[in-house]
Every structure is written in C-alpha cells, then in structure tokens.
Amino acid sequence: MGTSSTLATLVGTGGRAAAVSATRRFLVLHAELGVPRRRIALYSHDTQGLGHVRRNISIASALVESDPATDVLLLTGAPEAAALPLPANTEIVTLPTLHKDVTGSYRPKTLGLPLTEVLGVRGQIVAAALDAFAPDLFVVDKAVRGVHGELDLALRALRGTSTTVVLGLRDVLDSPAATVQEWEATGTTAAIQDYYDEVWVYGDPQVFDAAAAYDWPWAVRRKLVYTGYLADHRPDYRPPRSRPGGVEDQPLVPTGPYVLCLVGGGQDGAALAEAFVASPLPAGHHGVLVTGPYMSQQRRRSLAETASTRPELVVHGFTDRTHELVAGARAAVTMGGYNSVCELLAARCPALVVPRTVPRLEQAVRAAALAQVGWVDTLHPDDLSPARIGTWLSRTVTRPRRMLGQIDLDGLVHLRQRAEALLTDHHVEAEHHAAV
C-alpha cells in the first residue's frame, strides 16, 4: 500500500482532530518501518510578483498533505515569500533579487554588481542547496534553465544522480509566436531533452492545448503530462503564527455582500485598481480592493485617500488570505495571472478579467481561452473605465449563474498522484541499486 493510501486508511472519517492523531501515528509507522522521508525541492525565479512562488507553495502544500513524511525546500527569487504561510516541513531559500522591466530585461534589484555576477551567485546557491539537500524530486517552475541559464550548473550536477527532475509550466506561456521564438533562442527543447524526466502543464488541453499551440516536438511531447488547473482541493493549512500589527489583524471580509478587485502583485495593476475605486458599486454591496505588495506607496496612498471618501470601499495592501475574500465575493474584477484566476475558478466566482498585455500576452491568451468556455468575461485594458466595470458588476450580481463548460480543476489531485508514482519508482530503483 502506498504512503498516501496508508494515511487515508488511518484518518478514516474522523475529521481534523482524527487527522492530526492519524498523522502522528503515520509518522511513527514510517519510523518503525524504516521508510525514508521524501525530499522535494521546488525552484521559482520570481523576478516580478509572487505568482511563481505562490504556485510552488500550493504544490508543496498538496505534496506534504498527501504524505506528511515529506520535506520541501523552496528556492525562490522573491524574499517576500518569507511573509507567506508555509505548509509543514517546508523551508525557503531566497536568492539575490532581480528586477524585470516592462521590456522583459533583467538587472540586479539590490546588489551593485553586474548581472552576470549576480546570476552566477544565484546559480551557485541553487546548486549548493540541491547538492546538500539531495532531493528525490526537483520541480522547476517555468524557467527551464533559470534566468539566463542560472540553473545550468545545478542541472548538470543532477544529471546521473537519482533525483527526478520535472519542469512545471502554467497553462499559457505567451503568444504562440513569442513562445516559439523564445524557446529557439534559449535552447529550451534541448535542455528538456538533456535534463528533464517529465513536463507538467498546469492546465487543461480542452481549454488551451499548449503542445499544439507552441508546436512542441516529440522530444517534449513524450514527457508531457497535463495535470489540470491547480484550483480545486487546495490543502487547508494555517499560518504558523500571526504577524502583530499587520493587515491580518484587521477585519478582512465585510459582513455584507461585496464585490472584489484583485491586481496580482500590484506592480502593474494601478490602472485597474484606480478604475475599480472610482466605479459605481452594485446597490447594497461593499467593494474590496487588494493592491498587492508591489504597488508603489504613492499609488497605494492615493487609492486609500479615494476609499476614505467612500465608506462602502475597503482597501487592503497585502494579504495571504485572498482565498477567503474570493470565497465570499459576489463578483470579482481581476488581472489574468494564473493564481488569481485559479482561486476564482475554484470558488466559481463570476470574474471579469482585465489582462496584462505587456511584456507578455500570457494573461490575454488565458482570458480569451477561459471566456471561450464561459468561465470568465474579459475586458481589454485599452477599454478599461469605471463605467465599464460598474456596469459589469451591477449586471453580474443580479443575473443567474451561467452554465459553465467542463474544465479539469483537479490539478493538485493529479499532481499528487503523479509525484507519488515518480517517487515510488525512485525509491524502488534506489533499493534495487542498494541491493546490487
């Protein structure tokens, strides 16, 4: 019986208290049987926003929940990730930070060193951490070779070891033309051939078929697994401690009906946020805006001043409890980032997506694909206005819920199953080599 099946048998239907007790017995059983703990490393380059590391935290949560005898090391370029709640048995290693401008070019964010030197430091940190941690499974988020090849050193070192290496891709990367050009320029296909055992796409090909859209060759397709969107069945875990004086000490969710605006990390969401706070709200509804941690202080002050003149408006800066706001919202206006969209899909919350179109068309392609199957409405940023948002909100909170097309939202379930299969094969192979 697999480890997840064993735990499920122990838990039964006894609820959270029984689950805690069962988990303890499960770990004792592991120790008595001499079963080694699983080690999983997750990398995200994170130069803009928290999307990549938030996705990896969701994955880490699912993997730890499926087998508590799992240790996870998160490698990220976003130091702000340390403020996010983490699942059990999970640690973060942050890399020297980078900044990506509107053209997609990188530069050091803090250190006064040339970019090549900072990338060299980042690459050596990743390689050293993986060498010391010796993961059974290493999952790389999107950036196949890291930023400008910073993962090459680590990937070369892992080749020939027992570590299984997986590339995790969001459903949409960019427009097909831009993605094909980028993959050719960066030698992505060759890197997948040389270093990766599998490629996981966190999406549903019935919504957007990445392999067909990007014309991936057989060398990539033969390693491809579509997991479905990482939306439903998110693990229920709590932050290990509160942060006194932070926004989380204040009431987060209004007591009455409300509509919501999400702008991702906030670095390029000011236009949407400003349109939302100026929009007429549906009768009897509050409005809640989350600006994100990267919006400029000047823009956040301006939004707070506007909200102070409208008692029905609430503005939050950073919160790690967005899912609670989404769960209760009557409707939401959002940018088209993967994590925000997945939270809205999971809650079946009516959404108007106003996608980012620079420097990538990723959000616009995702919004159009989801609109095609009836799950979201879209508004091009060039057409953004308070009147357009107000009209959509008033219409949406009063109309019946529409019929939705079928989408696979069980990505976290499928991902857990695939990881367990890979790790089971890994341990069987390791035991075989040890016996020989």
C-alpha positions as CSV (number, residue, x, y, z in Angstrom):
1,M,0.0,0.0,0.0
2,G,1.3,3.5,-0.9
3,T,2.1,6.1,1.7
4,S,-1.0,8.2,0.8
5,S,-3.3,5.2,0.9
6,T,-1.8,4.2,4.3
7,L,-2.6,7.7,5.7
8,A,-6.1,7.7,4.2
9,T,-6.8,4.4,6.0
10,L,-5.6,5.8,9.3
11,V,-7.5,9.0,9.0
12,G,-10.8,7.5,8.0
13,T,-13.7,9.9,8.5
14,G,-12.9,11.3,11.9
15,G,-12.3,15.0,11.0
16,R,-9.4,17.3,11.7
17,A,-8.6,16.0,15.3
18,A,-8.5,12.5,14.0
19,A,-6.4,13.6,11.1
20,V,-3.8,15.1,13.4
21,S,-3.7,11.9,15.5
22,A,-3.5,9.8,12.4
23,T,-0.7,11.9,11.0
24,R,1.3,11.3,14.2
25,R,0.7,7.6,14.1
26,F,1.6,7.6,10.4
27,L,5.0,9.2,11.1
28,V,5.6,6.7,13.9
29,L,4.8,3.9,11.5
30,H,7.2,5.3,8.9
31,A,10.0,5.5,11.5
32,E,9.3,1.9,12.7
33,L,9.3,0.6,9.2
34,G,12.4,2.5,8.3
35,V,10.7,4.3,5.4
36,P,12.9,7.3,4.4
37,R,11.4,10.7,4.3
38,R,10.7,12.2,0.9
39,R,12.7,15.2,-0.2
40,I,11.3,17.6,-2.7
41,A,12.8,20.8,-4.0
42,L,10.9,23.5,-5.9
43,Y,12.5,26.4,-7.8
44,S,11.0,29.6,-9.0
45,H,13.0,32.5,-10.4
46,D,10.4,35.2,-9.2
47,T,11.6,38.5,-10.6
48,Q,8.1,40.1,-10.8
49,G,5.3,39.4,-8.4
50,L,4.7,36.4,-6.2
51,G,2.9,34.2,-8.8
52,H,5.6,31.6,-9.2
53,V,6.4,31.0,-5.6
54,R,2.7,31.0,-4.6
55,R,2.1,28.3,-7.2
56,N,5.0,26.3,-5.7
57,I,3.7,26.8,-2.2
58,S,0.3,25.3,-3.3
59,I,2.2,22.4,-4.8
60,A,4.3,21.9,-1.6
61,S,1.1,22.0,0.5
62,A,-0.5,19.3,-1.6
63,L,2.5,17.1,-1.6
64,V,3.0,17.4,2.2
65,E,-0.7,16.8,2.8
66,S,-0.6,13.6,0.7
67,D,2.4,12.3,2.6
68,P,3.4,14.0,5.9
69,A,6.8,12.3,5.7
70,T,7.9,14.9,3.1
71,D,10.4,17.7,3.5
72,V,10.2,20.5,1.0
73,L,12.9,23.1,0.1
74,L,11.6,26.2,-1.8
75,L,14.2,28.1,-3.8
76,T,12.9,31.5,-4.9
77,G,14.0,34.9,-6.1
78,A,11.2,36.6,-4.0
79,P,12.2,37.4,-0.4
80,E,8.6,38.5,0.2
81,A,7.8,34.8,0.1
82,A,9.0,34.6,3.7
83,A,5.9,36.5,4.7
84,L,3.6,33.9,3.2
85,P,2.2,31.0,5.3
86,L,4.1,27.7,4.5
87,P,2.9,24.1,4.9
88,A,4.6,21.9,7.4
89,N,8.2,20.6,6.9
90,T,8.9,23.4,4.4
91,E,11.8,25.9,4.3
92,I,12.6,28.8,2.0
93,V,16.0,29.7,0.5
94,T,15.9,33.1,-1.1
95,L,18.2,34.1,-4.0
96,P,19.7,37.6,-4.6
97,T,16.9,39.6,-6.2
98,L,16.4,40.6,-9.8
99,H,14.2,43.2,-11.4
100,K,12.5,42.8,-14.8
101,D,11.4,45.9,-16.6
102,V,8.5,46.4,-19.0
103,T,10.6,45.1,-21.9
104,G,11.4,41.9,-20.1
105,S,15.1,42.8,-19.5
106,Y,16.7,41.8,-16.2
107,R,19.0,43.7,-13.8
108,P,20.1,43.3,-10.2
109,K,17.5,44.7,-7.9
110,T,19.6,45.4,-4.8
111,L,23.3,44.4,-5.3
112,G,25.5,46.8,-7.2
113,L,27.1,44.0,-9.2
114,P,26.9,43.2,-12.9
115,L,24.0,41.0,-13.8
116,T,26.3,38.1,-14.9
117,E,27.9,38.1,-11.4
118,V,24.5,38.1,-9.6
119,L,23.3,35.3,-11.8
120,G,26.5,33.4,-11.0
121,V,25.8,33.8,-7.3
122,R,22.2,32.7,-7.7
123,G,23.2,29.7,-9.7
124,Q,25.9,28.6,-7.2
125,I,23.4,28.9,-4.3
126,V,20.8,26.7,-6.1
127,A,23.5,24.1,-7.0
128,A,24.9,24.0,-3.5
129,A,21.4,23.8,-1.9
130,L,20.4,20.9,-4.1
131,D,23.7,19.1,-3.5
132,A,23.3,19.3,0.2
133,F,19.5,18.6,0.2
134,A,19.8,15.7,-2.3
135,P,16.1,15.8,-3.3
136,D,14.2,12.8,-4.6
137,L,12.2,15.2,-6.8
138,F,13.2,18.6,-8.2
139,V,10.4,20.7,-9.8
140,V,11.4,23.8,-11.8
141,D,8.7,26.4,-12.4
142,K,8.5,27.7,-16.0
143,A,12.1,28.9,-16.5
144,V,13.7,25.7,-18.0
145,R,17.3,26.9,-17.5
146,G,16.5,29.6,-14.9
147,V,17.2,33.2,-15.7
148,H,19.8,33.4,-18.4
149,G,20.9,29.8,-17.7
150,E,21.4,30.2,-14.0
151,L,20.2,26.6,-13.5
152,D,22.7,25.1,-15.9
153,L,25.2,24.3,-13.1
154,A,22.6,22.6,-10.9
155,L,21.0,20.7,-13.8
156,R,24.4,19.3,-15.0
157,A,25.2,18.2,-11.4
158,L,21.8,16.4,-11.1
159,R,22.3,14.5,-14.3
160,G,23.3,11.0,-13.4
161,T,22.0,11.2,-9.9
162,S,18.8,9.6,-8.6
163,T,16.9,12.9,-8.5
164,T,13.9,13.0,-10.7
165,V,13.7,16.4,-12.5
166,V,10.4,17.9,-13.6
167,L,9.5,21.1,-15.5
168,G,6.2,22.7,-14.3
169,L,4.6,25.0,-16.8
170,R,1.5,27.2,-16.3
171,D,-1.3,26.7,-18.8
172,V,-0.2,29.6,-21.1
173,L,3.3,30.9,-21.5
174,D,2.8,33.7,-24.0
175,S,1.5,34.1,-27.6
176,P,2.4,31.2,-29.8
177,A,4.8,33.2,-32.0
178,A,6.7,34.7,-29.0
179,T,7.0,31.4,-27.2
180,V,8.3,29.6,-30.2
181,Q,10.9,32.3,-30.8
182,E,11.9,32.3,-27.1
183,W,12.3,28.5,-26.9
184,E,14.5,28.6,-30.0
185,A,16.7,31.4,-28.7
186,T,17.2,29.8,-25.3
187,G,17.7,26.2,-26.3
188,T,14.7,25.2,-24.3
189,T,13.9,22.0,-26.2
190,A,17.5,20.7,-25.9
191,A,17.5,21.5,-22.2
192,I,14.3,19.5,-21.7
193,Q,15.8,16.6,-23.7
194,D,19.0,16.6,-21.6
195,Y,17.9,17.4,-18.1
196,Y,14.2,16.7,-17.5
197,D,12.3,13.5,-16.9
198,E,8.8,14.9,-17.2
199,V,7.0,18.2,-18.2
200,W,3.9,19.0,-16.2
201,V,1.5,21.6,-17.7
202,Y,-0.8,23.0,-15.0
203,G,-3.8,23.3,-17.3
204,D,-6.5,21.6,-19.4
205,P,-5.8,21.0,-23.1
206,Q,-9.5,21.3,-23.8
207,V,-9.2,25.0,-22.7
208,F,-5.7,25.6,-24.2
209,D,-3.6,22.9,-25.8
210,A,0.0,24.2,-25.2
211,A,1.6,21.4,-27.1
212,A,-0.4,22.2,-30.2
213,A,-0.3,26.0,-29.8
214,Y,3.5,26.1,-29.4
215,D,4.2,23.2,-31.8
216,W,6.3,21.3,-29.4
217,P,8.4,18.5,-30.9
218,W,8.1,14.8,-29.9
219,A,11.1,15.2,-27.6
220,V,8.9,17.4,-25.4
221,R,5.5,15.8,-26.0
222,R,6.7,12.3,-25.0
223,K,7.4,13.7,-21.5
224,L,4.2,15.8,-21.3
225,V,1.6,15.4,-18.6
226,Y,-1.4,17.8,-18.4
227,T,-2.3,18.0,-14.7
228,G,-5.4,20.2,-14.9
229,Y,-5.7,23.6,-13.3
230,L,-4.3,23.9,-9.7
231,A,-7.6,25.1,-8.4
232,D,-9.8,22.7,-6.5
233,H,-8.9,20.7,-3.4
234,R,-6.4,23.2,-2.1
235,P,-4.9,22.0,1.2
236,D,-6.4,23.6,4.3
237,Y,-3.4,24.8,6.4
238,R,-3.0,27.8,8.7
239,P,-0.1,30.2,9.1
240,P,2.2,29.1,11.9
241,R,1.9,32.4,13.6
242,S,0.3,35.8,13.1
243,R,2.1,39.0,12.4
244,P,1.2,41.6,15.0
245,G,0.4,45.0,13.6
246,G,-0.1,43.7,10.1
247,V,-3.2,43.9,7.9
248,E,-4.2,40.5,9.0
249,D,-5.1,41.9,12.5
250,Q,-7.9,43.9,10.8
251,P,-11.2,42.6,9.7
252,L,-10.7,41.2,6.2
253,V,-14.1,40.2,4.9
254,P,-17.0,42.6,5.0
255,T,-20.1,41.4,6.9
256,G,-22.5,42.2,4.0
257,P,-22.4,41.4,0.3
258,Y,-19.4,42.6,-1.6
259,V,-17.5,42.7,-4.9
260,L,-13.8,42.2,-5.2
261,C,-10.8,43.6,-7.2
262,L,-7.5,41.7,-7.4
263,V,-4.4,43.1,-9.2
264,G,-1.9,40.3,-8.5
265,G,1.3,41.6,-7.0
266,G,0.3,45.1,-7.9
267,Q,3.4,46.3,-9.8
268,D,1.3,46.9,-12.9
269,G,-2.2,46.9,-11.6
270,A,-2.6,50.5,-10.7
271,A,-4.9,51.4,-13.6
272,L,-7.3,48.6,-12.8
273,A,-7.3,49.5,-9.1
274,E,-7.9,53.2,-9.8
275,A,-10.8,52.3,-12.2
276,F,-12.3,50.0,-9.5
277,V,-12.3,52.5,-6.7
278,A,-14.0,55.0,-9.0
279,S,-16.6,52.6,-10.2
280,P,-20.3,52.7,-9.1
281,L,-20.9,49.7,-6.9
282,P,-24.0,47.5,-7.1
283,A,-26.7,48.6,-4.7
284,G,-26.2,47.2,-1.2
285,H,-22.7,46.0,-1.9
286,H,-19.3,46.9,-0.5
287,G,-16.2,47.0,-2.6
288,V,-12.9,45.4,-1.6
289,L,-9.6,46.0,-3.3
290,V,-6.3,44.2,-2.7
291,T,-3.4,46.2,-4.1
292,G,-0.7,43.6,-3.6
293,P,2.7,44.1,-2.1
294,Y,4.5,45.5,-5.1
295,M,2.3,48.5,-5.9
296,S,4.1,51.8,-5.3
297,Q,3.5,53.6,-2.0
298,Q,2.3,56.7,-3.8
299,R,-0.4,54.8,-5.7
300,R,-1.5,53.0,-2.6
301,R,-1.8,56.2,-0.7
302,S,-3.8,57.7,-3.5
303,L,-6.2,54.7,-3.5
304,A,-6.5,54.8,0.3
305,E,-7.4,58.5,0.1
306,T,-10.1,57.8,-2.5
307,A,-11.5,54.9,-0.4
308,S,-11.7,57.2,2.6
309,T,-14.3,59.3,0.9
310,R,-16.4,56.2,0.1
311,P,-17.4,54.2,3.3
312,E,-18.5,51.3,1.1
313,L,-14.9,50.8,-0.1
314,V,-12.2,48.8,1.7
315,V,-8.5,48.7,0.5
316,H,-6.1,46.1,1.7
317,G,-2.4,46.1,0.9
318,F,-1.0,42.6,1.2
319,T,-2.9,39.6,2.5
320,D,-2.1,35.9,2.4
321,R,-5.8,35.1,2.8
322,T,-7.1,36.1,-0.7
323,H,-8.9,32.8,-0.9
324,E,-11.2,33.9,2.0
325,L,-12.1,37.1,0.1
326,V,-12.7,35.2,-3.2
327,A,-14.9,32.6,-1.4
328,G,-17.4,35.2,-0.3
329,A,-17.3,37.6,-3.2
330,R,-20.5,38.1,-5.4
331,A,-18.3,39.0,-8.3
332,A,-14.6,39.9,-8.9
333,V,-12.6,42.1,-11.3
334,T,-9.1,40.8,-11.7
335,M,-6.0,40.8,-13.8
336,G,-5.3,37.5,-15.5
337,G,-2.5,35.9,-13.5
338,Y,-2.6,32.2,-13.1
339,N,-3.0,32.1,-9.3
340,S,-5.7,34.7,-9.1
341,V,-7.7,33.0,-11.9
342,C,-7.3,29.6,-10.3
343,E,-8.7,30.9,-7.0
344,L,-11.7,32.4,-8.8
345,L,-12.3,29.2,-10.8
346,A,-12.2,27.2,-7.6
347,A,-14.7,29.4,-6.0
348,R,-16.9,29.5,-9.1
349,C,-16.9,33.3,-8.6
350,P,-18.0,35.3,-11.6
351,A,-15.0,37.2,-12.9
352,L,-14.2,40.0,-15.3
353,V,-10.5,39.6,-16.4
354,V,-8.6,42.7,-17.5
355,P,-5.4,41.1,-18.6
356,R,-1.8,42.4,-18.7
357,T,-0.6,42.7,-22.3
358,V,3.0,43.8,-21.7
359,P,5.6,42.4,-21.8
360,R,3.8,39.1,-22.5
361,L,0.3,38.2,-23.9
362,E,0.0,35.3,-21.5
363,Q,-2.9,36.8,-19.5
364,A,-4.7,37.9,-22.6
365,V,-4.5,34.4,-24.1
366,R,-5.6,32.7,-20.9
367,A,-8.6,35.1,-20.5
368,A,-9.7,34.5,-24.1
369,A,-9.5,30.7,-23.7
370,L,-11.5,30.7,-20.5
371,A,-14.0,33.1,-21.9
372,Q,-14.5,30.7,-24.8
373,V,-15.8,28.0,-22.4
374,G,-17.9,30.5,-20.5
375,W,-16.0,30.7,-17.2
376,V,-15.0,34.4,-17.3
377,D,-15.7,37.7,-19.1
378,T,-12.9,39.8,-20.5
379,L,-12.2,43.5,-21.0
380,H,-9.2,44.7,-22.9
381,P,-7.1,47.2,-20.8
382,D,-7.5,49.8,-23.6
383,D,-11.2,49.8,-22.9
384,L,-10.9,50.0,-19.1
385,S,-13.1,52.6,-17.4
386,P,-15.0,52.9,-14.1
387,A,-18.3,53.0,-16.1
388,R,-17.5,49.6,-17.8
389,I,-16.6,48.0,-14.5
390,G,-19.6,49.4,-12.7
391,T,-22.0,48.2,-15.5
392,W,-20.5,44.7,-15.4
393,L,-20.6,44.4,-11.6
394,S,-24.3,45.5,-11.4
395,R,-25.3,43.1,-14.2
396,T,-23.3,40.2,-12.8
397,V,-24.5,40.3,-9.2
398,T,-28.2,40.3,-10.3
399,R,-28.2,37.7,-13.1
400,P,-28.5,33.9,-12.6
401,R,-25.2,32.0,-12.7
402,R,-24.4,30.9,-16.2
403,M,-23.8,27.4,-17.5
404,L,-20.1,26.6,-17.4
405,G,-18.2,24.4,-19.8
406,Q,-16.3,21.4,-18.4
407,I,-12.8,22.2,-17.1
408,D,-10.4,20.0,-15.2
409,L,-9.8,21.9,-12.0
410,D,-8.3,18.9,-10.1
411,G,-4.7,19.6,-10.9
412,L,-3.5,19.3,-7.3
413,V,-5.0,15.8,-7.1
414,H,-3.5,14.7,-10.4
415,L,-0.1,16.3,-9.4
416,R,0.0,14.4,-6.1
417,Q,-0.7,11.1,-7.9
418,R,2.0,11.8,-10.5
419,A,4.5,12.8,-7.9
420,E,3.8,9.7,-5.8
421,A,4.3,7.5,-8.9
422,L,7.6,9.1,-9.7
423,L,8.8,8.9,-6.1
424,T,7.7,5.3,-5.7
425,D,9.7,4.4,-8.8
426,H,12.6,6.4,-7.4
427,H,12.6,4.5,-4.1
428,V,12.2,1.1,-5.8
429,E,15.2,2.0,-8.1
430,A,17.3,3.2,-5.2
431,E,16.5,0.0,-3.2
432,H,17.4,-2.1,-6.3
433,H,20.8,-0.3,-6.7
434,A,21.5,-0.7,-2.9
435,A,20.7,-4.5,-3.1
436,V,23.1,-4.9,-6.1
